[in-house]
Amino acid sequence: MPLKITVIGTGYLGATHAAAMAELGFEVLGLDIVPEKIEMLGRGEVPLYEPGLEELLRKHVAGLPGSSGRLRFTTSWEEAGAFGDVHFVCVNTPQKHGEYACDMSYVDSAFESLAPHLTRPTLVVGKSTVPVGSAARLAKRLAELAPAGEEAELAWNPEFLREGFAVQDTLHPDRLVVGVASERAESLLREVYATPLAEGSPWVVMDYPTAELVKTAANSFLATKISFINAMAEICEAADGDVVKLAEAIGHDERIGKKFLRAGVGFGGGCLPKDLRAFMARAGELGADQALTFLREIDSINMRRRGHMVELAREAVGGGFLGKRVAVLGATFKPDSDDVRDSPALNVAGQIHLQGGQVTVYDPKGMENARRVFPTLGYAPTALDAARGADVVLHLTEWREFRELDPATLGEVSTHRRILDGRNALDPELWRKAGWTYRALGRPRA
């Protein structure tokens, strides 16, 4: 009999995983405690923007015309427990309010709610990003609460999704990491991931704590690389160097590589900042805080970039924002997403607004979410409308739409042709030829 799969939590990670599992041929039941979310997914709609996800969902949600019918959704823990052979836990682990530590309440609640309904041998697979040591604790709790006892096993299978590429990353992962305590658990996960394994995705088996550490270690390394090149941008500005050329030169060294070496306003989103801080907090709890003290500086460099962009904008408009119009191109933390969590673009826009600037924001996909977070900012339906009457334009999210803007057309509607490229993604020559004063982080003024 083919395995049946449940996915607990149908947010960004869970909805993507559920749709991908159906695409791989499994019967899937997604569970969430929010009825409105379940109703929406049942109509084949997603409450977020992720390229290709809605199409994949509609291809499999039961009851939709032409669908495979392999994917259903429920709010019933009893139904989920009875249905699944493998249960993936994909709930959120946000940062605690006022602390660096990770909030485990959603994960703990999911295990407490699911376990009493596990009456036969089953595998529960954690995909949420958790502090190291959580899996061992949860495995023990699972065995205590489940009627199946120790036959209700736990595995840890961290996710490595990139927003904007989540469907691709789930169906064709660049590696599959599994933390297991038995051969049976590994065998079941091999069955789940048979298709990507056949395609050649690397399979890395390890213990619980190492599997938990992989995700936070990977995110910390990426954050370090981003903050390193941003620190080099600070040096380049002081020495009149060009960080783009610097990055190109060191990127040719295969030990370093070219990826994540674009200097700018830094990283944001729902993962990197909070995972970095939770990792530091957990290291402190383990008595190994000195090992990660460098991450405090990584975080500090990242946050400093936002303040620096505000300073450059203030300088560009003559030393003060009062009575000045500022156009902000971008609200999401990265392109091909509608995610504005800890977005550098929105943070900069908000700081300028608080300092008296008249800020107008445009983003191809993140407008609705941005309005919820910063309702007092101005919003425009197009990039052209955002730039109308602007004293300075800030490019803060590297959407393709912004790279393809015509500087001459934008110049016709703005009051002053001044642009600050916070992502080093625009062509300086093109903008300067159209009469713009172009400035970017870590690059010479002209």
Order of alpha helices (4+ residues) and beta strands (2+ residues): beta-alpha-beta-alpha-alpha-beta-alpha-beta-alpha-beta-alpha-beta-alpha-beta-alpha-alpha-beta-alpha-alpha-alpha-alpha-beta-alpha-beta-alpha-beta-alpha-beta-alpha-alpha-beta-alpha-beta
